[in-house]
Amino acid sequence: MFSNKVYHNSTNKINKYENSEGPLLPIIYSKRYGVHFCGLQKLHPFDAEKGHHIMKFLKEEKFLSEEDVQVPNEIEKKDLLKVHTKKYLKSLKWSWNVAKIAEIPLLVFVPNSFVQNGYLRPMRFQTAGSILAGKLALQYGWSINLGGGFHHCSADKGGGFCPYADITLLIRNLLEQEDKLVKNVMIIDLDAHQGNGHERDFINNANIYILDMYNAAIYPRDHPAKLAIRCAVELKPRTPDKYYLNKLKKSLNTSFNEFQPDLIVYNAGTDVLQNDPLGLLDITPEGVIERDEIVFSTAISKNVPIAMLLSGGYLKRSAKVIADSILNLKNKNLLIQRVHN
Protein backbone atom coordinates (compact mmCIF):
# COMPACT_ATOMS: atom_id res chain seq x y z
CA MET A 1 0.00 0.00 0.00
CA PHE A 2 2.98 2.31 0.39
CA SER A 3 4.11 3.44 -3.05
CA ASN A 4 7.52 4.74 -4.07
CA LYS A 5 6.17 8.22 -4.75
CA VAL A 6 7.35 11.08 -2.56
CA TYR A 7 5.85 14.42 -1.67
CA HIS A 8 9.05 16.26 -2.55
CA ASN A 9 12.34 14.92 -3.83
CA SER A 10 14.83 14.22 -1.09
CA THR A 11 17.59 11.87 -0.09
CA ASN A 12 17.17 8.97 2.33
CA LYS A 13 18.92 11.02 4.99
CA ILE A 14 16.25 13.64 5.69
CA ASN A 15 18.43 15.58 8.11
CA LYS A 16 20.85 15.13 10.97
CA TYR A 17 18.08 14.02 13.30
CA GLU A 18 17.65 10.79 11.34
CA ASN A 19 20.00 7.84 11.76
CA SER A 20 17.93 5.28 9.84
CA GLU A 21 18.81 3.93 6.42
CA GLY A 22 16.62 2.60 3.63
CA PRO A 23 12.99 3.00 2.50
CA LEU A 24 11.20 3.06 5.85
CA LEU A 25 7.76 4.18 7.00
CA PRO A 26 7.37 7.81 8.16
CA ILE A 27 6.74 6.62 11.71
CA ILE A 28 9.32 7.91 14.17
CA TYR A 29 10.34 6.11 17.33
CA SER A 30 13.41 5.36 19.45
CA LYS A 31 13.84 3.02 22.38
CA ARG A 32 15.38 6.06 24.05
CA TYR A 33 11.96 7.76 24.23
CA GLY A 34 11.23 6.00 27.53
CA VAL A 35 11.47 8.10 30.69
CA HIS A 36 13.20 6.59 33.74
CA PHE A 37 14.33 8.36 36.89
CA CYS A 38 14.79 5.93 39.75
CA GLY A 39 11.15 4.87 39.58
CA LEU A 40 9.91 8.38 40.37
CA GLN A 41 8.21 8.55 36.95
CA LYS A 42 5.54 6.31 38.49
CA LEU A 43 4.46 9.25 40.64
CA HIS A 44 3.13 10.98 37.51
CA PRO A 45 0.10 9.54 35.68
CA PHE A 46 1.85 9.89 32.31
CA ASP A 47 2.78 6.57 30.65
CA ALA A 48 6.56 6.90 30.60
CA GLU A 49 6.83 4.07 28.04
CA LYS A 50 3.90 5.03 25.79
CA GLY A 51 5.90 4.83 22.57
CA HIS A 52 7.22 1.38 23.49
CA HIS A 53 3.71 0.13 24.24
CA ILE A 54 2.35 1.47 20.94
CA MET A 55 5.17 -0.23 19.05
CA LYS A 56 4.39 -3.49 20.83
CA PHE A 57 0.74 -3.40 19.73
CA LEU A 58 1.65 -2.44 16.14
CA LYS A 59 4.17 -5.27 15.93
CA GLU A 60 1.62 -7.75 17.28
CA GLU A 61 -0.73 -6.71 14.46
CA LYS A 62 2.07 -7.23 11.89
CA PHE A 63 1.85 -3.57 10.85
CA LEU A 64 5.55 -2.90 11.32
CA SER A 65 8.73 -3.99 13.05
CA GLU A 66 11.54 -2.09 14.77
CA GLU A 67 13.36 -2.06 11.43
CA ASP A 68 10.50 -0.21 9.70
CA VAL A 69 10.52 2.98 11.78
CA GLN A 70 12.61 6.11 11.47
CA VAL A 71 14.96 6.50 14.46
CA PRO A 72 15.88 10.07 15.46
CA ASN A 73 19.15 11.22 16.94
CA GLU A 74 19.19 13.36 20.07
CA ILE A 75 18.71 17.07 19.42
CA GLU A 76 21.79 19.17 20.21
CA LYS A 77 21.93 22.26 22.40
CA LYS A 78 22.80 24.57 19.51
CA ASP A 79 19.61 23.49 17.76
CA LEU A 80 17.51 23.97 20.87
CA LEU A 81 18.88 27.51 20.96
CA LYS A 82 17.13 28.23 17.66
CA VAL A 83 14.00 28.62 19.79
CA HIS A 84 14.90 28.41 23.48
CA THR A 85 16.68 31.13 25.42
CA LYS A 86 20.03 30.40 27.03
CA LYS A 87 18.53 31.34 30.38
CA TYR A 88 15.80 28.72 30.04
CA LEU A 89 18.14 25.90 28.99
CA LYS A 90 20.47 26.80 31.85
CA SER A 91 17.54 26.56 34.29
CA LEU A 92 17.14 22.87 33.37
CA LYS A 93 20.46 22.20 35.11
CA TRP A 94 18.67 22.68 38.43
CA SER A 95 16.54 19.74 39.55
CA TRP A 96 14.04 21.95 41.36
CA ASN A 97 13.21 23.71 38.06
CA VAL A 98 12.76 20.40 36.27
CA ALA A 99 10.63 19.10 39.15
CA LYS A 100 8.15 21.92 38.54
CA ILE A 101 8.02 21.17 34.80
CA ALA A 102 7.66 17.41 35.30
CA GLU A 103 5.16 17.94 38.13
CA ILE A 104 7.03 15.46 40.34
CA PRO A 105 8.11 17.34 43.52
CA LEU A 106 10.45 14.57 44.70
CA LEU A 107 12.72 15.26 41.70
CA VAL A 108 14.02 18.17 43.76
CA PHE A 109 16.10 15.63 45.67
CA VAL A 110 17.42 13.77 42.61
CA PRO A 111 20.91 14.76 41.34
CA ASN A 112 20.59 16.66 38.08
CA SER A 113 22.77 14.14 36.22
CA PHE A 114 20.07 11.52 36.84
CA VAL A 115 17.35 13.98 35.83
CA GLN A 116 19.21 14.75 32.60
CA ASN A 117 19.71 11.09 31.66
CA GLY A 118 16.38 9.74 32.86
CA TYR A 119 13.98 12.51 31.85
CA LEU A 120 15.43 15.36 29.79
CA ARG A 121 17.50 13.20 27.43
CA PRO A 122 14.48 11.05 26.42
CA MET A 123 12.57 14.28 25.85
CA ARG A 124 15.40 15.55 23.61
CA PHE A 125 15.08 12.38 21.52
CA GLN A 126 11.32 12.90 21.27
CA THR A 127 11.86 16.55 20.33
CA ALA A 128 14.21 15.51 17.54
CA GLY A 129 11.54 13.02 16.49
CA SER A 130 9.03 15.84 16.11
CA ILE A 131 11.43 17.85 13.95
CA LEU A 132 12.01 14.76 11.82
CA ALA A 133 8.23 14.27 11.58
CA GLY A 134 7.91 17.67 9.92
CA LYS A 135 10.55 16.77 7.34
CA LEU A 136 9.08 13.35 6.64
CA ALA A 137 5.55 14.72 6.26
CA LEU A 138 6.79 16.80 3.34
CA GLN A 139 8.41 13.75 1.78
CA TYR A 140 5.64 11.20 2.29
CA GLY A 141 2.53 13.34 2.79
CA TRP A 142 2.18 12.15 6.39
CA SER A 143 4.23 11.20 9.43
CA ILE A 144 3.62 10.06 13.01
CA ASN A 145 6.01 10.64 15.89
CA LEU A 146 5.33 8.12 18.67
CA GLY A 147 6.13 10.84 21.19
CA GLY A 148 6.46 14.60 21.36
CA GLY A 149 3.66 17.14 21.34
CA PHE A 150 5.05 19.20 24.25
CA HIS A 151 2.52 21.97 23.72
CA HIS A 152 2.88 23.65 27.13
CA CYS A 153 6.52 24.61 26.55
CA SER A 154 7.45 27.92 24.95
CA ALA A 155 10.80 29.50 24.16
CA ASP A 156 11.43 30.62 27.74
CA LYS A 157 9.19 28.47 29.93
CA GLY A 158 8.34 24.79 30.38
CA GLY A 159 5.43 23.24 32.21
CA GLY A 160 2.85 20.48 32.21
CA PHE A 161 5.47 17.72 31.69
CA CYS A 162 6.75 19.63 28.63
CA PRO A 163 10.45 20.64 28.86
CA TYR A 164 11.13 21.48 25.19
CA ALA A 165 9.09 23.39 22.61
CA ASP A 166 9.13 20.66 19.96
CA ILE A 167 6.15 22.07 18.02
CA THR A 168 7.80 25.47 17.69
CA LEU A 169 11.11 23.83 16.77
CA LEU A 170 9.43 21.66 14.11
CA ILE A 171 7.77 24.65 12.48
CA ARG A 172 10.68 27.07 12.65
CA ASN A 173 13.05 24.49 11.21
CA LEU A 174 10.83 24.19 8.14
CA LEU A 175 10.16 27.92 7.82
CA GLU A 176 13.92 28.53 7.78
CA GLN A 177 14.68 25.99 5.02
CA GLU A 178 16.20 27.51 1.89
CA ASP A 179 13.74 25.73 -0.43
CA LYS A 180 10.82 27.63 1.19
CA LEU A 181 8.45 24.69 0.69
CA VAL A 182 6.63 25.70 3.87
CA LYS A 183 5.38 29.23 4.42
CA ASN A 184 2.07 28.67 6.19
CA VAL A 185 1.42 26.10 8.93
CA MET A 186 -1.79 25.05 10.65
CA ILE A 187 -1.57 23.61 14.16
CA ILE A 188 -4.55 21.41 15.00
CA ASP A 189 -4.28 20.92 18.74
CA LEU A 190 -6.78 18.34 20.02
CA ASP A 191 -5.10 17.56 23.32
CA ALA A 192 -7.57 18.10 26.18
CA HIS A 193 -5.46 21.02 27.46
CA GLN A 194 -4.92 24.42 25.89
CA GLY A 195 -1.67 24.48 23.90
CA ASN A 196 -0.34 27.60 25.55
CA GLY A 197 3.34 26.96 24.73
CA HIS A 198 3.20 27.14 20.94
CA GLU A 199 0.51 29.81 21.26
CA ARG A 200 2.85 32.09 23.18
CA ASP A 201 5.60 31.45 20.63
CA PHE A 202 3.40 32.31 17.63
CA ILE A 203 1.34 35.25 18.87
CA ASN A 204 0.92 37.80 16.05
CA ASN A 205 2.43 35.41 13.48
CA ALA A 206 0.12 35.53 10.44
CA ASN A 207 1.78 32.46 8.91
CA ILE A 208 0.69 30.18 11.78
CA TYR A 209 -2.97 29.29 12.17
CA ILE A 210 -3.94 27.59 15.44
CA LEU A 211 -7.10 25.54 15.90
CA ASP A 212 -7.24 24.60 19.57
CA MET A 213 -10.05 22.46 20.99
CA TYR A 214 -9.70 21.97 24.73
CA ASN A 215 -11.37 21.67 28.13
CA ALA A 216 -11.56 25.28 29.30
CA ALA A 217 -12.05 24.29 32.94
CA ILE A 218 -8.60 22.75 33.46
CA TYR A 219 -4.88 23.65 33.27
CA PRO A 220 -3.37 25.91 32.02
CA ARG A 221 -6.11 28.54 31.61
CA ASP A 222 -3.53 30.82 29.95
CA HIS A 223 -5.60 33.79 28.81
CA PRO A 224 -2.76 35.83 27.23
CA ALA A 225 -1.83 32.81 25.08
CA LYS A 226 -5.39 32.62 23.74
CA LEU A 227 -4.66 35.68 21.61
CA ALA A 228 -2.78 33.40 19.22
CA ILE A 229 -5.71 31.02 18.67
CA ARG A 230 -7.50 31.67 15.37
CA CYS A 231 -10.17 29.01 15.92
CA ALA A 232 -10.84 28.30 19.60
CA VAL A 233 -13.26 25.60 20.76
CA GLU A 234 -13.63 25.72 24.54
CA LEU A 235 -15.22 22.52 25.82
CA LYS A 236 -16.94 21.77 29.11
CA PRO A 237 -15.94 18.82 31.32
CA ARG A 238 -17.51 15.48 30.32
CA THR A 239 -18.05 16.51 26.72
CA PRO A 240 -19.24 13.36 24.83
CA ASP A 241 -18.37 11.96 21.39
CA LYS A 242 -21.24 13.35 19.32
CA TYR A 243 -20.84 16.97 20.40
CA TYR A 244 -17.04 16.75 20.24
CA LEU A 245 -16.88 15.28 16.73
CA ASN A 246 -19.50 17.69 15.35
CA LYS A 247 -17.55 20.62 16.77
CA LEU A 248 -14.35 19.25 15.23
CA LYS A 249 -15.87 18.93 11.75
CA LYS A 250 -17.30 22.46 11.87
CA SER A 251 -14.03 23.90 13.17
CA LEU A 252 -11.95 22.20 10.49
CA ASN A 253 -14.30 23.56 7.83
CA THR A 254 -14.04 27.07 9.28
CA SER A 255 -10.26 26.88 9.58
CA PHE A 256 -9.66 25.76 6.00
CA ASN A 257 -12.03 28.42 4.70
CA GLU A 258 -9.87 31.01 6.45
CA PHE A 259 -6.38 29.61 5.87
CA GLN A 260 -4.53 27.48 3.32
CA PRO A 261 -1.56 25.74 5.00
CA ASP A 262 1.46 24.05 3.44
CA LEU A 263 1.66 21.71 6.45
CA ILE A 264 -0.57 20.52 9.29
CA VAL A 265 0.96 19.82 12.70
CA TYR A 266 -1.57 17.60 14.45
CA ASN A 267 -1.23 17.44 18.24
CA ALA A 268 -3.28 14.29 18.89
CA GLY A 269 -3.51 14.04 22.68
CA THR A 270 -5.45 11.06 24.03
CA ASP A 271 -6.15 12.73 27.37
CA VAL A 272 -9.62 13.38 25.92
CA LEU A 273 -10.49 9.77 26.76
CA GLN A 274 -13.16 8.83 29.28
CA ASN A 275 -11.78 8.60 32.83
CA ASP A 276 -8.51 10.35 32.00
CA PRO A 277 -7.56 11.90 35.37
CA LEU A 278 -6.31 15.16 33.85
CA GLY A 279 -8.33 15.72 30.66
CA LEU A 280 -11.78 15.28 32.27
CA LEU A 281 -13.60 14.86 28.95
CA ASP A 282 -15.77 11.88 28.00
CA ILE A 283 -14.55 10.67 24.60
CA THR A 284 -14.67 6.93 23.92
CA PRO A 285 -11.84 5.00 22.23
CA GLU A 286 -14.07 4.83 19.14
CA GLY A 287 -14.44 8.60 19.30
CA VAL A 288 -10.67 9.11 19.36
CA ILE A 289 -10.24 6.77 16.40
CA GLU A 290 -12.93 8.66 14.46
CA ARG A 291 -11.35 11.97 15.45
CA ASP A 292 -7.98 10.98 13.98
CA GLU A 293 -9.69 9.66 10.85
CA ILE A 294 -11.50 12.98 10.37
CA VAL A 295 -8.26 14.97 10.66
CA PHE A 296 -6.30 12.73 8.28
CA SER A 297 -9.21 12.61 5.80
CA THR A 298 -9.31 16.39 5.83
CA ALA A 299 -5.57 16.61 5.20
CA ILE A 300 -5.88 14.28 2.21
CA SER A 301 -8.92 16.10 0.79
CA LYS A 302 -6.99 19.38 0.98
CA ASN A 303 -3.76 17.76 -0.29
CA VAL A 304 -1.82 19.04 2.71
CA PRO A 305 0.93 16.97 4.41
CA ILE A 306 0.32 16.17 8.06
CA ALA A 307 2.72 15.50 10.94
CA MET A 308 1.07 13.84 13.94
CA LEU A 309 2.47 14.12 17.49
CA LEU A 310 1.04 12.19 20.44
CA SER A 311 1.04 14.78 23.26
CA GLY A 312 -0.87 13.97 26.48
CA GLY A 313 -2.73 10.84 27.53
CA TYR A 314 -2.72 9.68 31.14
CA LEU A 315 -4.35 6.26 30.99
CA LYS A 316 -2.48 3.01 30.44
CA ARG A 317 -4.97 2.14 27.71
CA SER A 318 -4.00 5.23 25.69
CA ALA A 319 -1.26 3.29 23.92
CA LYS A 320 -3.72 0.65 22.70
CA VAL A 321 -6.17 3.32 21.51
CA ILE A 322 -3.37 5.08 19.58
CA ALA A 323 -2.22 1.82 18.00
CA ASP A 324 -5.81 0.98 17.03
CA SER A 325 -6.19 4.45 15.53
CA ILE A 326 -3.03 4.08 13.44
CA LEU A 327 -4.27 0.69 12.21
CA ASN A 328 -7.63 2.27 11.35
CA LEU A 329 -5.87 4.99 9.34
CA LYS A 330 -4.02 2.26 7.44
CA ASN A 331 -7.17 0.23 6.84
CA LYS A 332 -9.02 3.32 5.57
CA ASN A 333 -6.15 4.00 3.11
CA LEU A 334 -5.29 7.27 4.82
CA LEU A 335 -1.61 6.39 5.30
CA ILE A 336 -0.64 6.71 1.66
CA GLN A 337 2.28 8.47 0.05
CA ARG A 338 1.06 11.49 -1.86
CA VAL A 339 2.50 13.65 -4.60
CA HIS A 340 2.21 17.43 -4.35
CA ASN A 341 0.32 19.02 -7.24
Stockholm file with secondary structure:
# STOCKHOLM 1.0

chainA/1-341         MFSNKVYHNSTNKINKYENSEGPLLPIIYSKRYGVHFCGLQKLHPFDAEKGHHIMKFLKEEKFLSEEDVQVPNEIEKKDLLKVHTKKYLKSLKWSWNVAKIAEIPLLVFVPNSFVQNGYLRPMRFQTAGSILAGKLALQYGWSINLGGGFHHCSADKGGGFCPYADITLLIRNLLEQEDKLVKNVMIIDLDAHQGNGHERDFINNANIYILDMYNAAIYPRDHPAKLAIRCAVELKPRTPDKYYLNKLKKSLNTSFNEFQPDLIVYNAGTDVLQNDPLGLLDITPEGVIERDEIVFSTAISKNVPIAMLLSGGYLKRSAKVIADSILNLKNKNLLIQRVHN
#=GR chainA/1-341 SS CCCSCCSSCCCSCCSTTBCCCSSCCSEECCGGGCCCSTTGGGGSSSCTTHHHHHHHHHHHTTSCCGGGSBCBCCCCHHHHTTTSCHHHHHHTTSHHHHHHHHTCGGGGGSCHHHHIIIIIHHHHHHHHHHHHHHHHHHHHSEEEESSCCCTTCBTTBCBTTBCSCHHHHHHHHHHTCTTCCCSCEEEEECSSSCCHHHHHHTTTCTTEEEEEEEETTSTTCCTGGGGGCSEEEEECTTCBHHHHHHHHHHHHHHHHHHCCCSEEEEECCSTTBTTCTTTCCBBCHHHHHHHHHHHHHHHHHTTCCEEEECCCCCSTTHHHHHHHHHHHHHHTTCSCCCCCC
#=GC SS_cons         CCCSCCSSCCCSCCSTTBCCCSSCCSEECCGGGCCCSTTGGGGSSSCTTHHHHHHHHHHHTTSCCGGGSBCBCCCCHHHHTTTSCHHHHHHTTSHHHHHHHHTCGGGGGSCHHHHIIIIIHHHHHHHHHHHHHHHHHHHHSEEEESSCCCTTCBTTBCBTTBCSCHHHHHHHHHHTCTTCCCSCEEEEECSSSCCHHHHHHTTTCTTEEEEEEEETTSTTCCTGGGGGCSEEEEECTTCBHHHHHHHHHHHHHHHHHHCCCSEEEEECCSTTBTTCTTTCCBBCHHHHHHHHHHHHHHHHHTTCCEEEECCCCCSTTHHHHHHHHHHHHHHTTCSCCCCCC
//
